[in-house]
Amino acid sequence: MHVSIRQIGNSQGVVIPKPILAQLGLDAKAGVEMTIEDGALVLRKAARPARRGWAEAARRIAEVGDDELVMGEFGNTEDSELAW
């Protein structure tokens, strides 16, 4: 498929047709990672950020009361000397 390079503000870009985006599972919200490999411009789905969704999962666990300590409380021998 041939696409044109267009002026977009002070930059230049190409418009990726919607069917191509759908086929690749890409959208404007998620964004992509762009690299150059062997002289080709390559777009890939952005890597999922580490720990994404953990805060919400922890919130749901706490709401149902399934967040008790597994190992229980334990201290260090020097804890009695700490001033809070």
N, C-alpha and C positions, 0 to 999 in steps of 0.2 A: 504494500500500500504506500503510495506516495503522499507525503504531507509537506506543507510549506512551512518555512521558518517565518514567524511573524514578529513584528515590533510590539513589545509589551512594556510600556513605560520606557525606562532607560535600558531595558534588557531585551532579549529576543527569546522566543520560545516556540514550541509546537503545540498544537491542540491534539490531544489523544482522543479519538472517537469513543463515544460511550460504549459501543459493543466490545471494543478492545479492552477497556477498563473492566467491564463486567466479566469477560472471559478470563482475565487475570485475577479477578477478585480484588481489584484496587478501587479506591474512592478518594475523593478530595479530603475527607475527614482524617483518614488514616495516614495519608502521605506516603512517600516512597523513599528508598535510599537510591542514590544515583552514583554510579561509578563508570569509569571508562576501562574497558577490557579489550585488549587486542584491537584498539582503534574503533571500538563500538561503544556507543552510549547504552548503558544497561540500567534499567529501572527494576527494582525489586521491592516487594512488600517490606515495610519498615520492621525491623526486629522488635519483638514485644519487649517493652521495658521490664527489667528485673523487678520482681515483687509487685507487678501491676495487679491490682485486685486484692492484695493481702489485707489492706485496711478494712475494706468492706466485708471480707470473709471473717475477719476477727470480730467485727461489729455484730455480724449475724450469730457467731458462736456465743458471744457474750449475751445477746438477747435471749437465747434459749437456755442460758445457764450452764453451758458445757465448757466453761473456761476455768475449772478448778485446777489447782496445781497437781501435777502428776507425782512429782517427787516430794511434795510437802515443803514446809519451810525448813531451812537449815542455815546455820550461820558459821562463821569462821571464829576461831578461838580468840582473835583480837577484836571482835565486834563489840565486846563490852567496853572497850576503851574508847570507842568512837563517840564524839560529841556531835549531836545533830542540831 
